[in-house]
C-alpha cells in the first residue's frame, strides 16, 4: 500500500514491490522526550521515501544479518550504520522480511553531549552531511546489542519516566562514545559511497512518475521528463526496484486505487469508477492485477475498510 507513517516526526511513504498480503509491524520505545527507539519489520519488499524529523538525528542499523537494504542506491548491510541529519530525505529499498532499527535523538541533546568528541561533532554536523552510511561492523553490532538491552530494561521499568529516561541516557552515552571512537580511529573513511548515475536516473524517473502519473502513458512520455536514453532509464529501474518504469507506473496506480478503496470519504464511488480514475479501464484486468499483487479482491479491501470505520 501507499501510506504515510509519522513515528516521532517521520514522514514515510511506502510502495509494496512484491506480491502477496502485506503485514507490517512498528514497535516504538520512547525512553524520554530526547531519545526513542523504533523497530520496523515488513513481510514484503518495499520502496520507501523517508524524511526524518526536523529536529532530531536518526541512527539506523539492520536488525539482523539477512538480505541487505538499499539506501540512496548503495548497499545497506548489517555491517553498516546509517546516520541522517534532521530533515534529510533518503530512499530505502527494503527486502522481503526486512527489519531495521532506528535510534532517534534530539539534535541539541546529541550535539551538546559531553561524550561526543570534537572530531565526531565537526564531522556529524557539517552542513553537507545529509544521510550517510558508515562501514562500521563492530559499531553496528554493538548498537544492536545496546538497543536490545535498552528495550529489555524499559520493559521492566516500574518507577515511571525517571527510570526510562535513565535508560535513554545510558543508551545515548554508549552510542556517542562508540561513535567517537570509530571516527577518531578512521575519520571520514568510514563513510560508505552511496548514490550513482544509475540511481540518480532512477530517482528522477521515479519522481516524475509520482508527480505526473496521470499524463504518463509510455516510456517516451517519461523520457520527456527525465531526458537521456530509453535503455539507461529501463536499466536504472531494473537495478533499483527490479521493475521496468512502466511496471512501476502501473504498480503505483494500483496502490493509489487501493488507498482510494479504503478511504471512507470515497465509499460512494463504485469500485469500477475508482479503477478507471487510476487508468484501469478493464474491470477483469484490474481485479486480476489487484488480487495478484495484494492477495485480496478490491471488494474485500473495501469491506475491510468499512469494518474498521
C-alpha positions as CSV (number, residue, x, y, z in Angstrom):
1,X,0.0,0.0,0.0
2,X,0.9,3.6,-0.2
3,X,0.7,5.0,3.3
4,X,2.2,7.8,5.3
5,X,3.7,7.0,8.7
6,X,4.8,9.6,11.2
7,X,6.5,8.0,14.1
8,X,8.2,10.7,16.2
9,X,8.2,13.2,13.3
10,X,9.0,10.9,10.4
11,X,7.3,11.3,7.0
12,X,7.4,8.0,5.2
13,X,5.7,6.8,2.0
14,X,5.7,3.1,1.1
15,X,5.2,1.2,-2.1
16,X,4.9,-2.6,-1.8
17,X,7.0,-4.1,-4.6
18,X,6.5,-7.9,-4.1
19,X,3.1,-9.6,-4.4
20,X,1.2,-11.1,-1.5
21,X,-0.6,-10.0,1.7
22,X,1.3,-7.2,3.5
23,X,2.0,-7.3,7.2
24,X,4.0,-4.5,8.8
25,X,5.0,-4.1,12.4
26,X,6.2,-1.0,14.0
27,X,7.5,-1.0,17.6
28,X,8.3,2.3,19.4
29,X,10.0,2.7,22.7
30,X,10.0,6.3,24.0
31,X,12.7,6.5,26.7
32,X,12.3,10.3,27.1
33,X,11.4,13.3,25.0
34,X,15.0,13.3,23.8
35,X,15.7,9.6,22.9
36,X,13.5,6.9,21.4
37,X,13.9,3.5,19.6
38,X,11.9,2.3,16.7
39,X,11.9,-1.2,15.1
40,X,10.2,-1.7,11.7
41,X,9.6,-5.1,10.1
42,X,7.7,-5.9,6.9
43,X,6.8,-9.1,5.2
44,X,7.0,-7.7,1.7
45,X,9.8,-5.8,-0.2
46,X,9.1,-2.0,-0.1
47,X,10.3,1.0,-1.9
48,X,10.3,3.9,0.6
49,X,10.8,7.6,0.7
50,X,11.7,8.9,4.1
51,X,12.1,12.4,5.5
52,X,13.5,12.4,9.1
53,X,12.3,14.6,11.9
54,X,13.2,18.3,11.5
55,X,14.8,18.5,15.0
56,X,16.4,15.0,15.5
57,X,19.2,12.8,14.3
58,X,18.4,9.3,13.1
59,X,20.9,6.4,13.7
60,X,19.9,3.2,11.9
61,X,21.1,-0.4,11.7
62,X,19.6,-3.5,10.2
63,X,18.1,-5.8,12.8
64,X,19.8,-8.9,11.5
65,X,22.3,-10.3,9.0
66,X,19.7,-11.0,6.3
67,X,19.4,-9.6,2.8
68,X,20.7,-6.1,2.6
69,X,18.6,-3.0,2.2
70,X,19.4,-0.3,-0.5
71,X,19.9,3.3,0.8
72,X,20.1,6.0,-1.9
73,X,21.4,3.5,-4.4
74,X,24.0,2.0,-2.1
75,X,24.1,-1.4,-0.3
76,X,23.0,-1.1,3.3
77,X,24.2,-4.3,5.1
78,X,24.3,-5.5,8.7
79,X,27.8,-4.1,8.9
80,X,26.7,-0.5,8.1
81,X,25.4,2.3,10.3
82,X,23.1,4.9,8.8
83,X,23.2,8.4,10.1
84,X,20.7,11.0,8.9
85,X,20.7,14.6,9.9
86,X,17.4,16.5,10.8
87,X,15.0,16.9,8.0
88,X,17.1,14.9,5.5
89,X,15.3,12.8,2.8
90,X,16.5,9.5,1.7
91,X,15.2,6.5,-0.2
92,X,15.2,2.9,1.0
93,X,14.5,-0.4,-0.8
94,X,13.9,-3.0,1.9
95,X,13.8,-6.7,1.1
96,X,11.1,-9.3,2.0
97,X,11.1,-9.8,5.8
98,X,13.4,-6.8,6.1
99,X,13.8,-5.3,9.6
100,X,15.5,-2.1,10.6
101,X,16.2,-0.4,14.0
102,X,16.3,3.4,14.4
103,X,17.5,5.4,17.4
104,X,16.1,9.0,17.3
105,X,18.0,11.6,19.3
106,X,17.1,15.3,19.5
107,X,19.8,17.2,17.7
108,X,20.6,19.6,20.6
109,X,20.8,16.6,23.0
110,X,23.3,14.9,20.8
111,X,25.3,17.9,19.7
112,X,25.7,19.0,23.3
113,X,26.6,15.6,24.7
114,X,29.8,15.6,26.7
115,X,30.8,12.2,25.4
116,X,30.8,13.3,21.7
117,X,34.4,14.1,20.6
118,X,35.1,17.4,18.9
119,X,36.1,15.5,15.7
120,X,32.9,13.5,15.7
121,X,30.9,16.6,16.4
122,X,32.5,18.5,13.5
123,X,32.1,15.6,11.1
124,X,28.5,14.8,12.0
125,X,27.2,18.4,11.9
126,X,29.0,19.5,8.8
127,X,26.4,21.4,6.6
128,X,26.7,18.9,3.7
129,X,26.3,15.7,5.8
130,X,22.7,14.8,5.0
131,X,22.3,11.0,5.2
132,X,25.4,8.8,5.3
133,X,26.3,5.1,5.5
134,X,29.2,4.2,7.7
135,X,31.1,0.9,7.1
136,X,31.5,0.0,10.8
137,X,30.5,-3.6,11.5
138,X,31.6,-3.6,15.2
139,X,29.7,-0.3,15.8
140,X,26.6,-1.8,14.1
141,X,26.8,-4.9,16.2
142,X,27.1,-3.0,19.5
143,X,24.3,-0.7,18.6
144,X,22.0,-3.7,18.1
145,X,23.1,-5.2,21.4
146,X,22.6,-1.9,23.3
147,X,19.1,-1.5,21.8
148,X,18.1,-4.9,22.9
149,X,19.3,-4.2,26.4
150,X,17.5,-0.8,26.5
151,X,14.2,-2.4,25.3
152,X,14.5,-5.2,27.9
153,X,15.4,-2.7,30.6
154,X,12.5,-0.4,29.6
155,X,10.0,-3.4,29.7
156,X,10.8,-3.8,33.4
157,X,10.6,-0.1,34.4
158,X,8.1,0.2,37.3
159,X,9.1,3.6,38.7
160,X,8.0,5.8,35.8
161,X,9.6,8.2,33.4
162,X,12.7,8.8,35.5
163,X,13.9,5.2,35.1
164,X,13.1,5.2,31.4
165,X,15.0,8.4,30.9
166,X,18.0,6.9,32.7
167,X,17.9,4.0,30.2
168,X,17.8,6.5,27.4
169,X,20.7,8.5,28.8
170,X,22.8,5.2,29.1
171,X,21.9,4.2,25.5
172,X,22.9,7.6,24.2
173,X,26.2,7.7,26.3
174,X,27.2,4.3,24.8
175,X,26.3,5.4,21.3
176,X,28.2,8.7,21.3
177,X,31.3,7.1,22.9
178,X,31.4,4.3,20.4
179,X,30.8,6.6,17.5
180,X,33.5,9.0,18.7
181,X,36.0,6.1,18.9
182,X,35.1,4.9,15.4
183,X,35.5,8.4,13.9
184,X,38.7,9.1,15.9
185,X,40.2,5.9,14.6
186,X,39.2,6.1,11.0
187,X,37.8,9.5,10.3
188,X,35.6,10.1,7.3
189,X,36.9,6.9,5.6
190,X,34.0,5.3,7.5
191,X,31.6,6.9,5.0
192,X,30.2,4.5,2.6
193,X,29.7,5.5,-1.0
194,X,26.0,5.9,-1.8
195,X,24.4,7.2,-4.9
196,X,25.4,6.6,-8.5
197,X,24.5,7.8,-12.0
198,X,22.1,4.8,-12.3
199,X,20.4,5.7,-9.0
200,X,20.1,9.4,-10.0
201,X,18.5,8.3,-13.2
202,X,16.0,6.0,-11.4
203,X,15.2,8.7,-8.8
204,X,14.5,11.3,-11.5
205,X,12.2,8.8,-13.3
206,X,10.5,7.7,-10.0
207,X,9.8,11.3,-9.0
208,X,8.4,12.1,-12.5
209,X,6.1,9.1,-12.3
210,X,4.8,10.1,-8.9
211,X,4.3,13.7,-9.9
212,X,2.8,13.1,-13.4
213,X,1.3,9.6,-13.1
214,X,-1.9,10.6,-14.9
215,X,-0.2,12.0,-18.0
216,X,2.5,9.4,-18.5
217,X,1.3,6.6,-20.9
218,X,4.6,5.3,-22.2
219,X,8.4,5.4,-21.9
220,X,8.6,8.2,-24.4
221,X,6.4,10.4,-22.1
222,X,8.7,9.6,-19.2
223,X,11.8,10.4,-21.3
224,X,10.4,13.9,-21.9
225,X,10.5,14.4,-18.1
226,X,13.9,12.7,-17.5
227,X,15.9,13.1,-20.6
228,X,18.6,10.5,-21.6
229,X,18.1,7.2,-23.3
230,X,15.5,4.6,-23.1
231,X,17.8,1.7,-22.2
232,X,19.6,3.7,-19.4
233,X,16.2,4.5,-17.9
234,X,15.0,0.9,-18.1
235,X,18.2,-0.4,-16.6
236,X,18.1,2.0,-13.7
237,X,14.6,0.9,-12.7
238,X,15.6,-2.8,-13.1
239,X,18.6,-2.2,-10.9
240,X,16.9,-0.4,-8.1
241,X,13.3,-1.9,-7.9
242,X,13.6,-4.9,-10.2
243,X,10.8,-3.5,-12.3
244,X,10.6,-1.6,-15.6
245,X,9.5,2.0,-15.5
246,X,6.0,1.2,-16.9
247,X,5.6,-1.7,-14.5
248,X,6.5,0.6,-11.7
249,X,4.0,3.2,-13.0
250,X,1.2,0.5,-13.1
251,X,2.1,-0.6,-9.6
252,X,1.9,3.0,-8.3
253,X,-1.6,3.3,-9.8
254,X,-2.7,0.0,-8.2
255,X,-1.6,1.3,-4.8
256,X,-3.4,4.6,-5.4
257,X,-6.5,2.7,-6.2
258,X,-6.1,0.6,-3.1
259,X,-5.8,3.7,-0.9
260,X,-8.9,5.2,-2.5
261,X,-10.9,1.9,-1.9
262,X,-10.0,2.2,1.8
263,X,-10.9,5.9,2.1
264,X,-14.3,6.3,3.8
265,X,-14.8,9.6,2.0
266,X,-14.8,7.7,-1.3
267,X,-17.2,4.9,-0.4
268,X,-19.9,6.4,-2.6
269,X,-17.7,5.9,-5.7
270,X,-18.0,2.4,-7.3
271,X,-15.0,0.2,-7.5
272,X,-15.2,0.4,-11.3
273,X,-15.1,4.2,-11.1
274,X,-12.1,4.2,-8.8
275,X,-10.3,1.7,-11.1
276,X,-11.0,3.9,-14.2
277,X,-9.9,7.0,-12.3
278,X,-6.5,5.4,-11.9
279,X,-6.1,4.2,-15.5
280,X,-7.6,0.7,-15.3
281,X,-10.4,0.6,-17.8
282,X,-11.0,-3.2,-17.9
283,X,-12.7,-4.5,-14.8
284,X,-11.5,-8.1,-15.1
285,X,-7.9,-7.0,-15.7
286,X,-7.9,-4.6,-12.8
287,X,-9.4,-7.3,-10.5
288,X,-6.8,-9.8,-11.6
289,X,-3.9,-7.5,-11.2
290,X,-5.2,-6.3,-7.8
291,X,-5.7,-9.7,-6.4
292,X,-2.4,-11.0,-7.7
293,X,-0.5,-8.2,-6.0
294,X,-2.4,-7.7,-2.7
295,X,-3.7,-11.2,-2.2
296,X,-7.4,-10.0,-2.0
297,X,-10.2,-8.7,-4.2
298,X,-10.9,-5.0,-4.4
299,X,-14.3,-5.6,-2.8
300,X,-12.5,-7.3,0.2
301,X,-10.3,-4.2,0.7
302,X,-13.4,-2.0,0.7
303,X,-15.3,-4.4,3.1
304,X,-12.3,-4.4,5.5
305,X,-12.2,-0.6,5.4
306,X,-15.9,-0.4,6.2
307,X,-15.5,-2.7,9.2
308,X,-12.7,-0.6,10.5
309,X,-14.7,2.6,10.3
